[in-house]
Each structure stands twice: as C-alpha cells, then as structure tokens.
Amino acid sequence: MRAVRVLLLCGLGILAAAGCDSGTPPPAVHTVTVTPSSPAQPGVAPSSAPESSAAMRVFDSRAMASAVTRLLTTDYKMTDVGKVSCPDRQPVADGSRFQCTVDIAGTTKHVPITVTGADGKYKVDPPR
C-alpha cells in the first residue's frame, strides 16, 4: 500500500510540474519508483531461488500492472485502458527489460519496461 501511495504522489508531482510549463509536453518516458528494502515490502516478491550471498529480488507482477495502469490513464492520458498483465518473477536488476501487455480499446499492445537500477526503479514507455 505504501508503494501505491508513493507512486500516486510521484505521479501528482509530475503532473503539477508539467502544469507549470504549459508549452512543454510531458516526457515520453516516466520513471516509477518501487523501493524494495526487503523481500516482504510491497512491490517486491521474494525469490524462490536458492539462497545465496546476494538473494535475487523480483518485482510483484500485480503491483507493477497496477502502476502501469495508473501511468497509462493518468500520465499518458489514455482512455479505454483495459486489463494490464505483467510477467511474473522479473528481476530487480539494472538494465533488465521486459514487456507488460495491455488491452486498449480491444487491441492488445505491449508496454516496454526497463529497470533503471537495482533499487527498484523502472521506466514505463508508451504502448506499442
């Protein structure tokens, strides 16, 4: 729930900043922050991989789908956004890339996700 509040506040901050300069369109890519400090924190699911000195963390696919839905409707101002589905067990690792799928007005589109750090930050590009 805390991650949802952080995402909402970040989105509102971006919208407020965009409203200050009406001549500048919003950026094409948004960064959503999920700050995983432990595997039990919202936004991150524990790995079932064998324990090692550096336990692998993975994103919670349901939390990410919710964040992507919010970004598409709020930041990208898209309408007719249907179900968003993100793949399970994507690693929280800098440079990792994967795609979520979204139904927009009855058409399936892909939303590229790029992890921008080992701390849980990722970029959500517009659907293709």
N, CA, C and O of each residue as an XYZ file, in Angstrom:
512
protein
N       0.820     -1.182      0.000
C       0.000      0.000      0.000
C       0.867      1.249      0.000
O       0.517      2.257     -0.615
N       2.010      1.181      0.698
C       2.909      2.324      0.736
C       3.447      2.621     -0.655
O       3.563      3.784     -1.041
N       3.775      1.578     -1.410
C       4.285      1.776     -2.769
C       3.244      2.462     -3.639
O       3.588      3.290     -4.483
N       1.978      2.124     -3.441
C       0.905      2.742     -4.222
C       0.839      4.233     -3.901
O       0.690      5.060     -4.801
N       0.952      4.580     -2.602
C       0.923      5.989     -2.220
C       2.118      6.737     -2.807
O       1.970      7.859     -3.290
N       3.306      6.120     -2.767
C       4.494      6.756     -3.328
C       4.303      6.986     -4.822
O       4.626      8.058     -5.335
N       3.775      5.978     -5.521
C       3.547      6.114     -6.951
C       2.540      7.215     -7.248
O       2.721      7.990     -8.187
N       1.486      7.286     -6.457
C       0.467      8.312     -6.658
C       1.049      9.697     -6.424
O       0.799     10.617     -7.202
N       1.827      9.851     -5.354
C       2.443     11.150     -5.073
C       3.437     11.548     -6.155
O       3.500     12.716     -6.539
N       4.215     10.584     -6.650
C       5.152     10.879     -7.741
C       4.396     11.321     -8.991
O       4.793     12.275     -9.659
N       3.317     10.629     -9.299
C       2.518     10.980    -10.475
C       1.916     12.364    -10.341
O       1.898     13.129    -11.305
N       1.419     12.698     -9.146
C       0.856     14.027     -8.926
C       1.931     15.094     -9.043
O       1.678     16.178     -9.568
N       3.133     14.793     -8.558
C       4.243     15.744     -8.675
C       4.606     15.988    -10.124
O       4.869     17.123    -10.521
N       4.622     14.928    -10.917
C       4.934     15.064    -12.341
C       3.860     15.890    -13.033
O       4.170     16.758    -13.848
N       2.601     15.625    -12.712
C       1.506     16.390    -13.313
C       1.569     17.854    -12.907
O       1.339     18.737    -13.733
N       1.878     18.120    -11.647
C       1.967     19.501    -11.172
C       3.110     20.224    -11.875
O       2.957     21.374    -12.287
N       4.255     19.557    -12.014
C       5.397     20.172    -12.690
C       5.082     20.410    -14.164
O       5.476     21.432    -14.726
N       4.380     19.482    -14.788
C       4.027     19.642    -16.200
C       3.056     20.792    -16.382
O       3.090     21.464    -17.413
N       2.189     21.038    -15.405
C       1.225     22.119    -15.495
C       1.863     23.491    -15.364
O       1.276     24.484    -15.795
N       3.058     23.568    -14.774
C       3.736     24.846    -14.601
C       4.278     25.376    -15.914
O       4.415     26.590    -16.068
N       4.584     24.527    -16.843
C       5.131     24.951    -18.123
C       4.219     24.412    -19.207
O       4.463     23.334    -19.750
N       3.177     25.151    -19.523
C       2.157     24.648    -20.435
C       2.662     24.435    -21.852
O       1.992     23.760    -22.634
N       3.825     24.985    -22.217
C       4.349     24.825    -23.565
C       5.160     23.560    -23.746
O       5.544     23.234    -24.870
N       5.432     22.837    -22.669
C       6.259     21.642    -22.744
C       5.398     20.406    -22.574
O       4.710     20.272    -21.562
N       5.420     19.492    -23.547
C       4.644     18.253    -23.386
C       5.284     17.376    -22.314
O       6.477     17.507    -22.041
N       4.503     16.481    -21.705
C       5.071     15.600    -20.699
C       6.130     14.703    -21.329
O       6.075     14.423    -22.526
N       7.096     14.250    -20.526
C       8.147     13.388    -21.072
C       7.567     12.107    -21.649
O       6.520     11.635    -21.206
N       8.255     11.545    -22.646
C       7.781     10.334    -23.313
C       7.951      9.108    -22.431
O       7.294      8.092    -22.660
N       8.815      9.182    -21.431
C       9.086      8.048    -20.561
C       8.946      8.512    -19.122
O       9.440      9.578    -18.755
N       8.281      7.722    -18.321
C       8.096      8.034    -16.910
C       8.852      7.023    -16.070
O       8.924      5.846    -16.421
N       9.410      7.474    -14.972
C      10.077      6.575    -14.052
C       9.196      6.391    -12.837
O       8.794      7.359    -12.191
N       8.904      5.162    -12.538
C       8.107      4.813    -11.373
C       9.055      4.189    -10.372
O       9.867      3.336    -10.730
N       8.961      4.601     -9.136
C       9.869      4.079     -8.129
C       9.164      3.113     -7.205
O       8.151      3.443     -6.588
N       9.709      1.925     -7.119
C       9.303      0.946     -6.124
C      10.571      0.677     -5.343
O      11.537      0.153     -5.898
N      10.587      1.021     -4.079
C      11.804      0.915     -3.298
C      11.785     -0.338     -2.444
O      11.234     -0.330     -1.343
N      12.377     -1.410     -2.935
C      12.394     -2.654     -2.162
C      13.530     -2.656     -1.145
O      14.703     -2.639     -1.519
N      13.182     -2.678      0.142
C      14.231     -2.765      1.149
C      14.332     -4.183      1.703
O      15.341     -4.568      2.294
N      13.268     -4.946      1.499
C      13.288     -6.345      1.902
C      12.292     -7.083      1.026
O      11.389     -6.462      0.465
N      12.438     -8.404      0.895
C      11.513     -9.153      0.059
C      10.061     -9.060      0.507
O       9.170     -9.349     -0.291
N       9.784     -8.669      1.747
C       8.407     -8.617      2.228
C       7.729     -7.279      1.945
O       6.531     -7.138      2.188
N       8.465     -6.303      1.440
C       7.888     -4.980      1.199
C       7.000     -4.985     -0.034
O       7.278     -5.712     -0.987
N       5.926     -4.180     -0.036
C       5.047     -4.113     -1.207
C       5.840     -3.730     -2.451
O       6.763     -2.919     -2.385
N       5.471     -4.322     -3.586
C       6.135     -4.031     -4.846
C       7.224     -5.030     -5.173
O       7.740     -5.033     -6.291
N       7.583     -5.873     -4.231
C       8.643     -6.846     -4.458
C       8.210     -8.183     -3.890
O       7.728     -8.267     -2.760
N       8.383     -9.213     -4.674
C       8.049    -10.551     -4.202
C       9.342    -11.310     -3.933
O      10.332    -11.099     -4.634
N       9.355    -12.180     -2.942
C      10.564    -12.934     -2.657
C      10.854    -13.947     -3.754
O       9.943    -14.442     -4.418
N      12.106    -14.243     -3.932
C      12.516    -15.231     -4.917
C      12.468    -16.611     -4.295
O      12.751    -16.772     -3.108
N      12.106    -17.618     -5.099
C      12.146    -18.985     -4.593
C      13.441    -19.665     -5.008
O      13.619    -20.865     -4.797
N      14.350    -18.883     -5.604
C      15.653    -19.422     -5.991
C      16.435    -19.754     -4.734
O      16.172    -19.195     -3.669
N      17.395    -20.663     -4.853
C      18.199    -20.999     -3.686
C      18.867    -19.752     -3.114
O      19.274    -18.855     -3.852
N      18.972    -19.712     -1.792
C      19.597    -18.571     -1.122
C      21.066    -18.486     -1.511
O      21.753    -19.498     -1.650
N      21.522    -17.267     -1.680
C      22.940    -17.036     -1.943
C      23.328    -15.811     -1.159
O      22.504    -15.261     -0.429
N      24.570    -15.365     -1.290
C      25.008    -14.191     -0.551
C      24.251    -12.954     -1.009
O      24.079    -12.018     -0.229
N      23.805    -12.930     -2.233
C      23.004    -11.820     -2.752
C      21.687    -12.386     -3.255
O      21.576    -12.760     -4.423
N      20.687    -12.452     -2.380
C      19.400    -13.021     -2.754
C      18.777    -12.201     -3.877
O      18.750    -10.972     -3.810
N      18.276    -12.878     -4.909
C      17.656    -12.194     -6.031
C      16.281    -11.693     -5.630
O      15.494    -12.424     -5.030
N      15.996    -10.437     -5.967
C      14.678     -9.868     -5.729
C      13.962     -9.782     -7.063
O      14.589     -9.584     -8.104
N      12.644     -9.931     -7.028
C      11.837     -9.855     -8.242
C      10.675     -8.902     -7.997
O      10.258     -8.692     -6.858
N      10.153     -8.324     -9.087
C       9.013     -7.426     -8.994
C       7.730     -8.205     -8.762
O       7.589     -9.333     -9.235
N       6.808     -7.615     -8.047
C       5.475     -8.151     -7.861
C       4.683     -7.791     -9.118
O       4.410     -6.614     -9.355
N       4.317     -8.768     -9.910
C       3.662     -8.512    -11.195
C       2.320     -7.796    -11.030
O       1.959     -6.967    -11.865
N       1.586     -8.104     -9.973
C       0.295     -7.431     -9.762
C       0.473     -5.963     -9.395
O      -0.280     -5.110     -9.867
N       1.460     -5.662     -8.558
C       1.723     -4.271     -8.187
C       2.200     -3.484     -9.404
O       1.822     -2.327     -9.589
N       3.029     -4.115    -10.231
C       3.520     -3.438    -11.420
C       2.376     -3.198    -12.403
O       2.295     -2.118    -12.988
N       1.495     -4.171    -12.598
C       0.360     -3.997    -13.508
C      -0.516     -2.836    -13.042
O      -1.019     -2.065    -13.859
N      -0.695     -2.715    -11.739
C      -1.477     -1.613    -11.191
C      -0.795     -0.273    -11.457
O      -1.458      0.695    -11.829
N       0.517     -0.211    -11.270
C       1.271      1.026    -11.526
C       1.235      1.392    -13.005
O       1.090      2.566    -13.344
N       1.364      0.409    -13.888
C       1.321      0.660    -15.329
C      -0.067      1.178    -15.724
O      -0.172      2.115    -16.514
N      -1.121      0.581    -15.185
C      -2.479      1.047    -15.465
C      -2.623      2.512    -15.072
O      -3.156      3.318    -15.835
N      -2.149      2.848    -13.885
C      -2.243      4.215    -13.384
C      -1.461      5.180    -14.275
O      -1.956      6.265    -14.582
N      -0.261      4.810    -14.693
C       0.546      5.675    -15.562
C      -0.125      5.894    -16.913
O      -0.155      7.015    -17.420
N      -0.662      4.828    -17.493
C      -1.296      4.956    -18.806
C      -2.499      5.889    -18.752
O      -2.701      6.696    -19.660
N      -3.295      5.785    -17.698
C      -4.509      6.609    -17.621
C      -4.231      8.015    -17.099
O      -4.831      8.979    -17.574
N      -3.335      8.143    -16.133
C      -3.081      9.433    -15.509
C      -2.025     10.250    -16.248
O      -2.278     11.397    -16.614
N      -0.855      9.678    -16.469
C       0.246     10.430    -17.068
C       0.163     10.486    -18.589
O       0.380     11.540    -19.188
N      -0.149      9.354    -19.210
C      -0.240      9.319    -20.678
C      -1.623      9.715    -21.185
O      -1.835      9.839    -22.391
N      -2.560      9.912    -20.263
C      -3.923     10.371    -20.609
C      -4.622      9.452    -21.606
O      -5.354      9.927    -22.474
N      -4.406      8.147    -21.490
C      -5.037      7.189    -22.392
C      -6.418      6.816    -21.868
O      -6.643      6.741    -20.660
N      -7.324      6.588    -22.791
C      -8.668      6.151    -22.422
C      -8.854      4.714    -22.902
O      -8.043      4.202    -23.674
N      -9.899      4.082    -22.452
C     -10.215      2.696    -22.822
C      -9.099      1.723    -22.471
O      -8.870      0.751    -23.190
N      -8.392      1.986    -21.343
C      -7.343      1.073    -20.880
C      -8.013     -0.066    -20.146
O      -8.706      0.139    -19.150
N      -7.798     -1.269    -20.646
C      -8.371     -2.457    -20.028
C      -7.355     -3.152    -19.146
O      -6.547     -2.510    -18.475
N      -7.407     -4.461    -19.158
C      -6.547     -5.272    -18.303
C      -5.072     -5.125    -18.683
O      -4.709     -5.178    -19.858
N      -4.236     -4.940    -17.669
C      -2.786     -4.913    -17.837
C      -2.235     -6.172    -17.184
O      -2.620     -6.520    -16.068
N      -1.342     -6.844    -17.876
C      -0.728     -8.054    -17.352
C       0.787     -7.947    -17.498
O       1.298     -7.688    -18.587
N       1.504     -8.151    -16.384
C       2.969     -8.107    -16.399
C       3.495     -9.493    -16.039
O       2.875    -10.208    -15.252
N       4.624     -9.869    -16.605
C       5.171    -11.205    -16.334
C       5.639    -11.357    -14.887
O       6.096    -10.400    -14.262
N       5.518    -12.565    -14.376
C       5.949    -12.876    -13.012
C       7.469    -12.974    -12.934
O       8.153    -13.256    -13.918
N       7.963    -12.733    -11.738
C       9.349    -13.002    -11.354
C      10.387    -12.292    -12.224
O      11.414    -12.877    -12.565
N      10.124    -11.045    -12.580
C      11.119    -10.267    -13.318
C      12.129     -9.710    -12.319
O      11.735     -9.115    -11.316
N      13.429     -9.892    -12.576
C      14.446     -9.496    -11.595
C      14.561     -7.984    -11.424
O      14.429     -7.218    -12.379
N      14.807     -7.580    -10.190
C      15.104     -6.183     -9.874
C      16.611     -6.040    -10.119
O      17.414     -6.101     -9.188
N      16.971     -5.849    -11.382
C      18.378     -5.770    -11.784
C      18.526     -4.695    -12.848
O      17.790     -4.678    -13.834
N      19.475     -3.807    -12.644
C      19.708     -2.699    -13.565
C      19.871     -3.205    -14.996
O      20.654     -4.118    -15.258
N      19.125     -2.601    -15.911
C      19.213     -2.949    -17.323
C      18.263     -4.036    -17.781
O      18.126     -4.265    -18.983
N      17.600     -4.714    -16.848
C      16.637     -5.753    -17.245
C      15.508     -5.110    -18.035
O      15.095     -3.987    -17.747
N      15.011     -5.837    -19.040
C      13.905     -5.360    -19.871
C      12.874     -6.467    -20.012
O      13.209     -7.649    -20.103
N      11.622     -6.060    -20.029
C      10.523     -6.977    -20.282
C       9.329     -6.151    -20.716
O       9.401     -4.923    -20.761
N       8.230     -6.819    -21.036
C       7.044     -6.119    -21.507
C       5.814     -6.568    -20.733
O       5.650     -7.743    -20.406
N       4.966     -5.604    -20.454
C       3.630     -5.900    -19.945
C       2.704     -5.821    -21.153
O       3.025     -5.163    -22.142
N       1.572     -6.481    -21.077
C       0.589     -6.367    -22.153
C      -0.614     -5.615    -21.610
O      -0.942     -5.705    -20.427
N      -1.268     -4.871    -22.496
C      -2.431     -4.093    -22.093
C      -3.470     -4.149    -23.205
O      -3.140     -4.156    -24.391
N      -4.720     -4.189    -22.793
C      -5.824     -4.122    -23.743
C      -6.257     -2.662    -23.810
O      -6.715     -2.103    -22.813
N      -6.115     -2.047    -24.970
C      -6.544     -0.664    -25.168
C      -7.601     -0.666    -26.254
O      -7.314     -0.940    -27.419
N      -8.819     -0.359    -25.860
C      -9.957     -0.307    -26.786
C     -10.066     -1.590    -27.608
O     -10.343     -1.544    -28.806
N      -9.844     -2.740    -26.955
C      -9.998     -4.022    -27.623
C      -8.781     -4.500    -28.392
O      -8.825     -5.569    -29.000
N      -7.692     -3.735    -28.382
C      -6.462     -4.117    -29.085
C      -5.360     -4.394    -28.067
O      -5.146     -3.604    -27.148
N      -4.661     -5.517    -28.232
C      -3.566     -5.853    -27.335
C      -2.313     -5.100    -27.757
O      -1.894     -5.160    -28.913
N      -1.729     -4.396    -26.808
C      -0.492     -3.642    -27.040
C       0.532     -4.084    -26.012
O       0.195     -4.688    -24.993
N       1.803     -3.768    -26.301
C       2.900     -4.102    -25.392
C       3.470     -2.828    -24.791
O       3.672     -1.834    -25.488
N       3.726     -2.872    -23.486
C       4.285     -1.738    -22.759
C       5.703     -2.122    -22.328
O       5.871     -2.956    -21.437
N       6.735     -1.518    -22.955
C       8.117     -1.834    -22.580
C       8.474     -1.301    -21.192
O       8.171     -0.156    -20.856
N       9.114     -2.139    -20.406
C       9.586     -1.781    -19.063
C      11.101     -1.965    -19.065
O      11.606     -2.996    -19.511
N      11.823     -0.959    -18.564
C      13.279     -1.044    -18.434
C      13.637     -0.740    -16.989
O      13.302      0.329    -16.481
N      14.307     -1.658    -16.328
C      14.744     -1.455    -14.949
C      15.949     -0.526    -14.987
O      16.904     -0.769    -15.725
N      15.903      0.543    -14.185
C      16.953      1.562    -14.238
C      17.867      1.546    -13.025
O      18.653      2.475    -12.835
N      17.784      0.539    -12.224
C      18.680      0.420    -11.081
C      18.330     -0.795    -10.263
O      17.252     -1.369    -10.420
N      19.229     -1.188     -9.394
C      19.000     -2.353     -8.545
C      18.125     -1.999     -7.344
O      17.838     -2.855     -6.508
N      17.701     -0.728     -7.260
C      16.886     -0.289     -6.128
C      15.389     -0.329     -6.421
O      14.596      0.097     -5.582
N      14.981     -0.830     -7.589
C      13.567     -0.983     -7.890
C      12.993      0.072     -8.794
O      11.781      0.086     -9.008
N      13.805      0.961     -9.339
C      13.289      1.974    -10.259
C      13.180      1.373    -11.654
O      14.018      0.575    -12.076
N      12.116      1.780    -12.366
C      11.950      1.298    -13.731
C      11.226      2.332    -14.570
O      10.447      3.135    -14.056
N      11.493      2.303    -15.875
C      10.843      3.204    -16.818
C       9.718      2.469    -17.520
O       9.828      1.290    -17.857
N       8.640      3.195    -17.730
C       7.474      2.650    -18.440
C       7.314      3.466    -19.714
O       6.956      4.643    -19.666
N       7.581      2.834    -20.857
C       7.438      3.510    -22.140
C       5.990      3.414    -22.607
O       5.236      2.575    -22.115
N       5.594      4.267    -23.555
C       4.231      4.192    -24.097
C       3.986      2.845    -24.787
O       4.931      2.219    -25.266
N       2.746      2.402    -24.840
C       2.429      1.132    -25.507
C       2.756      1.173    -26.976
O       2.689      2.218    -27.623
N       3.112      0.007    -27.493
C       3.382     -0.144    -28.942
C       2.443     -1.156    -29.504
O       2.488     -1.443    -30.700
